[in-house]
């Protein structure tokens, strides 16, 4: 059975990998493992050891704490309600289109990105 922490960490690994534009193969090569192991980490099927998580973080230029961001204390006890909420609302980290959009957004120069952000905020308020 998958542990909720392992699933969360795996999603954060996938999220960061997509954000930096890496393939599973590229990440695997960077940390010296096979891409199938990255697949297992990203789905939460296999736990990521501390040293491997350190290597993954270094290869994607993030601190290890990044992989735990957004995980609430007590989430293990409330895993079933959290899973239901994810099914109902969708998992933004699992949505490749959303992550592609975010990656593209951050590729825009900062001054233009700020203007785009303001426009999006206005449009969402109008809807």
N, C-alpha and C positions, 0 to 999 in steps of 0.2 A: 504494500500500500504506500502511495506517495505521501510524504510528509509535507504539510503546507509550506514550511520554510524552504524546503528543497524546490518546490514548485515556484515559489516567489523568486528565489535566487535565480533559478533557470530562466524565468521570464525576463528578469533584469539583465542577464547575460545576453539573451537574444535581443532585447531592446537596445542595449549599448552596441552590440555588433552591427545591427541594422543602422544605427545612428552614425557610426563611423564608416559605414559602407563596406564592411568586411563580409566575406563568405565564411561558412563554417570551415571550409578547407583552409582558408587563410589563417583563421584563428587557431585551428588545430596545429598548423605548422609553426605558428608563433610560440605556442606553448609546448610543442613537442609530443603531441598525441594524435590519434586518428580522428577524422571528422565525425565518425560515428559516436565517439565519446562525447563530443560537443552536442550532438543531437540528444543524447541521453541526459546530459546536464540540463539542456534547455527545456526538456519536457518534465524534469524532476524525477525521471526514472532512476537516475544515479545521483548520489550526493557528490558535491564538489568538496574535496578536501581543502583545508585552510591554505596549504602551500599552492595548490592548483588555482584556487580563487585569487591568490596573490599574483600568480603568473598571468592569469586572465586579465586581472585589473591593470597590471603593468603594460600588457600588450595592447590594451585599449585605452590607456591613459586615464584611468579612474582609480580612486581609492577603493579599497575593499568595502568600505561602508556604503558605497553606491549601491551595491547589490542587495542591501537590506533596507534601503530607503523605502518608505511607504508601507512597511510591515508593522502592524500594530501589535503591541503586547496583548496577549490573550487571544490572538487571532487563531491559534491552534485550537482552543476550546470552541471557538465560534466558526470553525472551518466550514461546516455545512451551510449556515446562513450566508457566509461570504461567497461560497460557491454558487448558491442560488442567485445572489445579487449579480455576480459576474455573468451568469447565463442570461439574466434578465436585461442587464444594461450593456452587455458586450465587454470584451476585454480590449481596451485601446492598445495595450502593448502587443496584443496578438494580431492587430489589424495592420497588415503590411502597407496598405494605402495610407493610413494615418501616419505611420512612421516614415514613409517616403515623403509625405508632405512636410513633416517636421524637419527631416534632413534637408530638404530643399529650402525650407524657410531659413534655416541657420546658414545656408550657403550664400544667402543674400547679404550684401554689405549692411552694416549695422544701421546707418541712417535710413536707408530704404526699408530695411526690415521693420524699423520702428513705425514708419508711415503705413506699411502694410498691416501691422498689428493694430494701429489706430483705426484703419479702415475696416478691418474684420470686426473689431469691437463695435463700431457704429452699425455695421450691417447686422450683427447678431442682436443688438438692442432693438433694431427696427423690425425684426422678424417676430 
